[in-house]
């Protein structure tokens, strides 16, 4: 068995140079997986993936499995280089926003056949998120989800008997909490915060989308987008956002939500709920369903096990992908990572009550608008939303200006 390694940039380049699917000096089929730190604790991560290697190779002695733990930093660039050079890995874990460009390039393999036998047991949203032009390009091995977390006591103290479940209720609650010097919404307007956890959930809840259906232009400056940004501006005017909303991040520890200055964060992770519980007491933390507008939508992405088109040992790679996506292994991965299984036939050992509450939002999971230029467009929108929060632009002006820049990007192919 090859030893589990934590690979830095220099080591990653040496791995790429060595190639993948090459002979390991024996008759074994060599398979390399690039894995990322989905298990935050490094010791636990090493132990988990080491056991996966050992158990799989024991059951499949003709396969030499190597799991290289890669850092998040520089992932896009290194994966792109590996796929173009046809060296580095057989399998890699990617998110929905990364897959379309590689599918268009023809550098990754469709994996519909791997999922087909158990397709009915996967969360439909997980499969849809990893599908491009009708073909599945990733085997889901975990699913993330966000949901509202809130301070029960602050709502009770303000006389708000029903914690907001809709956009209208959120707006209506703002003045009551403001009277107690509490902002109803812990909105993170700092441009570095992903819009998937700030502005986009409101856009989606209002029935809007970032891109037009054909992907050739943007749509976020339509009526749904303007209404979403105007909601934030109305909340601000009513004292419903923190004073530094335009520049604050979404950190819980040391932030206004933990300090009792804000009451609700609409797109939190389960880990953030735990952080809030540590600050104000778990008994004071509430977990809700996605705030509803025209519909309920929660940002959540599957981790997709993607196969390189250039893999020389595809049968062996498929065998390992099937093993890693099995109910038994994904249950243990969910336990160690704190994420959720992408399958409905999996029971997570020792799952907390808070995690069970988050799991109720899995049915509303949406990976965002999976466009090859999604990340670049997000970078263009965020500063204009910040400008609106600072009072420099109104809602329509801000989004129209961002849309003009985004459409220029899309039309230029840049």
N, C-alpha and C positions, 0 to 999 in steps of 0.2 A: 504494500500500500504506500502511495506517496504521502509524505508528511503534509499536514495542513499548514499553510503559510499565510502570514499577513503581508500583503504585497504593496510596496510603495511605488512611486513613479518609476524609479530606476529599475526595480525588479520587474515591473509590469512591462517595460520595454524589452527586458531580456526574455520574458515569457513570450512576447510577440515575435521576437526574433527566432525563438526556438520552434515556433510553429505550434499547431495543435493537431490532435488526431494522429500524431506521429508515433512510430514504434517506440516502446519503452524498453527496448532491448530484449524483448521476449515475444511470445506469440500472442500476448494479450492485446486487446483493443483499448487504446488510450482515450479517455474522455476527460476534458477539462471544463469545469464550471467556474465562471466568474460570479462570486457572490458578494453581496454588500452588507454592511453592518445593520441589518434589520433587527438583530438582537443587540441591544445597546451595551450590555455588559460584556466586555471583551473576553473575560474568562469563560462566561457562560456560552458565548458565541463559539469560542474555540472548542469547548467541550461538546457542544451540540453537533457542529459540523464534523468534528473528528469522529463522533459516534456514527453519523450518517455514512461517512466514508467506510468505516470499519464494517458496519452491518451490511451495507450494499455489496461490498467486495466479498464478504463471507458468503453471501447468497449468489454472487455472480463472479466466480473465480477467474473467468476469462476476460474480465474487464478491469483495467487499471484506472481508477477514478482519482482525479485530483480536484480539490476544491480550493481555489485561490480566493482568499478574502481581500476584496478590493476596497479602497476608500471611496466615499461619495464624491469627494473633490476630483474634478476632472473626468468624471465618468463619461460624459457625452463625447468628449474629444477622444478618449482612449478606446471607447467602443467603436466609434466611427473609423479610427485608424485600423483597428483590428479587422473590421469587416472589409474595408477597402484592400488591405494588404493580405487578406485571407490567412491571417495568423492570430493566435492568441487564445481562442476558446472555441469550444463546441457549443456550449450553452451559456447564456447570460440572463440575468434577471433585469427586466426593463419595465418601465411604466407606460401607460397608454399614450402619453404625449411624445414619447420617443419612437414608437414603433412605426407610425405612418411613413416617415422619411425613409426608413430602411426597407419597408415593404415596397415603396416606389422605386428604390434603387435596385431591388431584386437581390439583396444581400442576406436576407433571412428566409427561413423555410416555413411554409404553412404547416400547422400542427393539428388540423381538424381531426385527423385520424387518431391522435393520441387521446383526445377528449371524448370522442364519439361514444365509446362504451359506457361512460358514466356521465354523459352530457346532462341528463335530467337531474343530476345531483349537484350541479354547479349553480351558484347564484346567476340568474340570467344577466344581470348588470355586469358581472365580472367578465363574462364571455363577450358581451357586446362591446365592452370597453377595449378589448384586445383584438377586435375584428376590423379589418380594413378591406373595403371592396368585396365584402362577402366571405372573406377568408380569415380564419383564426390564426394569429401569429404568436400567441403566447398561451402557455398552460398556466392558469391561475394557481399560485401556491399560497397566497395570502390576500387579504382584502383590508384596506384601511377605511375608516369612516370618521366623519366629524358630526357633532351634534351640539345643541345649545347646552351650556352649563350656567348655573345661576346661583345666587346667594338667596336662599329661601327667606332668611331673616330680614333682609333689606326690603323685599317686596311686602312682607307681612307688616313691618314697621311703617311702611308708607300707605298702608291700607289697601294694597292691591291684592285682593283675595285670589284672583286667577292669574297666574304667571302667564305672560303673553305667549300665545301659540300662533298668532297671525301677525302680519305686518301692521294691520290696523290697530290691533291690541298693543303692539309694541309702541306705536306712536301715542296711543291714548294714555299709556302708563307713564310716559316721560315726564309730564308736569308734576305728577304726584310724587315721583321719586326726587325730582329736582327740588321740590319744596323741602325735602330732607337733605339737600345738598349731595344727592347721589345721582350719577348719570345712569340712565337705564341700560345703555349699550356700551360695552367696552370695545369700541371700534378701533382697529389698528390701521391708521392711515399712512404709516411709514411706507414709502415706495418699495423698500426691500422686502416687505411682507408679501407673500404670494396673494394675488387677488382671489385665488381659490378659497382663501380663508378670510377674506375681507369683503370686497365689493361683489364678486361674482355670485355668491349665494343669493344676494338680493335680486340681481339681474335674472338668475334662473327662476327664482320663486315667482317673479313677475311674468314669467313666460318668455323671457328674452334669451338671446344667444350672442356669443362673441362674434361669430362669423356667419355670413350668409350661407344658405344651403349648399351652394356650389363651391364654397371655399375661396372664391376669387375676390371677395370683398368682405368688409366687416359689417356687422349689424348692431353692435352694442350701443350705437347712438340713436337707435330707434326709440319709439315711445316707452318701451319697457325699460330701457336703460336710463332714459331721462327721469322716469318716475322713480327708479331705484336710487339714483344719485340725489334727486330732490328729497326723497325720504330722509336721507342722511342729513341734508341741509336743514330740513324741518326739525329733525331731532336736535341738531346743534342749536338751533334758534330757541328750542324749548328747554335747553339745559340737559338734553338727553345724551350728549356725548362728552367725554372728558375734554378738558380745556386743551390738552395737547394731542387731540385725536389725529391731527394732520401729520404728526411726527412720531407717534408712539408705535412700538412694536406690539406683538401679541404674546410677550412673555407673561406668565402668570406670577411666578415668584418675584416679589419686589414690585409688582405692578399694581394699578388701581383696583383691579378685581380682588386680588388678595388683600389689599388694604382697606376694603370696604367702601371705596369711592365710586365704584361702578357695580352694576347688579347682574349683568348677563353678557356672556360672550357667545355669539351665535354659531361659531364654526370651530369648536374646540375638539381636541383629541382626548382619548381616554386618559392618557398620561397627564394632560393638563387638568383634567378633573381631579386626579389624585393630588396634583400640586395644590389645587385650590382647597381640597380637603385638609391637607397638611397645614394650610394657613388659617382657615376659618372653622375647621372641624368638619369631618365628613358628614355629620348629621345635618349640617347647614347647606350642603351642596345638593342642588337639584339637577337632573339631567332630563332634557326634553327631546321631543321629536323636532325635526327641522321646521323652522318658522315658515308658516304657510302664507303664500300670496295667491296667485292663480293656481299654484301647485306646491307640493313639498319636494324639495331637492336638497340632498346632502352631498357635499364633496367627499368623495372616497374613491381610491384607486386600487386596482388589483396589482399585485406583483406578478408579472408574467414571465414564465420560463421560456426563453426564446432560443431557437436553434439557428446557428449560422449555416448559411447555404453551403459554405465551403467545407463543412465538417466532413472528414474522411471516414468517420465511424458512426454514421447516422443511426444504424440499428442499435448500437450500444448506447448512444446518447438518448435515443427514444426510450430504451429500457430504464435508464436512470431517471429520465423525466417522469415516466409513469410511476416509478417508485417514490420520487420526491413529492408527487401530487397525490399520493395515496392518503386515505383518511387517517391512517395511523401516524404518518410522518407530519402531515399538515396540522394535526391536533397538537403534537408536541411543539411544532414551530410556533403555533399560535400561543401556546402556554409560555414559551420562553421569550417571544418577541413582544407580546402584548397586543399584537394585531389580531385580526379575525380570520377564520378559515373562509376560503372562497367556495366552500362546499356546504351543502345543507345537511349532509349525512355525517357530520363531524361533531363530536362533543369535546369541548376543551376541558381538560382536567383542572379542577380548582378554580374555575372562572369566577371572578368577583361579581358581586351584585351590580356594581357600577358598570362593569363590562357588559353585563347582560342588558342593562338599560341602553348602552350604546348600540348593542347588536340589534335593537328594535329599529334602528334607522338604516340598517343595511339594505332594506328593500327600496330605499330612496337614493341609494348611492349613484353618483354621477361623476365621471372622471374629468369633467371639464370638456371644453371643445378641443378634441384631439386633432389639431392641425399642425402641419410641419413647422409653421411659423408662430405657433401659439405662445411660446415663451418670449419671442421678440415683440409680439404685439402687446403682451402683458406689460413689458417694459416701457412701451409708449403710452399706455393708458394711465398707469399709476401716477406719474407726475401731474397729470391734468386733474385727476381726482383730488390729489393733494392741494392743487391750486384752488379748486372749488371749496374745499374744507377751510382754506385760509381766507376765503372771501374774495379771491382775485378773479374768479370766473364763475358765471352761473352754470347750472347743470347742463343745459343744452350747449352752451358755448364750449364748455370743457370737453364734452364728449364729441362734439363735432370736430374740434381741433385735433383730438386724439385719432378720430376716424380718418381724417384727411392724411395724417402721417402714416397710419396703418395701411390705408389703401395704396399709398405711394410705395410702401414697402412690398406689398403683395404684387403690385403690378410690375415692379422692377425686378422681381425674382430675388431680391437681396435678403 
